[in-house]
Amino acid sequence: MIMDETQSTVLSILQDLTGEDVSSNMDTNLFDEGILDSMGSVQLLLELQNQLGIEVPVSEFERSEWDTPAKIVAKVENMQ
């Protein structure tokens, strides 16, 4: 599977935050699986801002739109 730079960066951030490599299943529900929690999602948003320049106010963070690696990549790509 060929990854673009955004996807690679998002997966790298997720792996750094969670210790989990989720690249093999982009549709894993990160919250249901216990991989990501509310604190982790705040850290994720901070890292996305630091590394990719994406600003997502926590007030606009809709968990259901950010619950899988594929959705996170899609959101980030839409915001770039």
N, C-alpha and C positions, 0 to 999 in steps of 0.2 A: 504494500500500500504506500503510495507516494503522499507525503504530507506537505502542505504548504507551510509557510513560515508562521502564520497566525496559529494554525492548528498545533504545530510543533511547540510554539511558545505556551499556548494554553495548557497543553498536556504536561509540559515541563513544570509550569506553575502548580498544577494540580498534584503532580508527583512530589514536588518539594513540600507542599503543604500537608499532604495526606500520607505520604510514604507508599502510595498505591500507584501502580502503572495501569491506567485505565484505557490505554491506547487500543487494546485488543477488543474492547467493547464500548464503542462510542455512545451506546444507548443505555448504559448502566445508570440507574437512578441513584445519584450520589447521596441523596438524603435518605432514601429508603434503605440503602445498603449500609448506612452508617459511616460512609467515607467522608462526607462533608456535613458540618453542622453550622449553626448560625454564626459562631465565631469564625469558623473556617471560611464562610462565605464573605465575611467582612475582610478577612486577610486576602481572599481571592480578588476582591474588588480593588484593594490597595495595590496588589501586585500587577493587576491588569493596567492600572493607572501608571504605575512606575515603569513597567516594561513596554507597554504598548500605547500609552497616552490616552487610554479609554477612561472617561469619567462617568461613573454610574453612581449617582447619589443613593445611599442606602435606602432612603425613602422611596425610591423608584425600583428597588430590587424586588421583583416578583419571583418568589422561589420556584414556582411552576415553570417559569420561562428559563430557568438556569439550572435545572435538576439533572441534566445529562451532559457529558462532555460535548456531544454533537450540538446541543442547544447553546452551550456556552460559546463554542467556536462561531456558530451562526450569529449570535448576538454581537460578538466582538467584531466580526467581519462587517456587519451592518453599520456599526458605529465608527468604523475607520474612515 
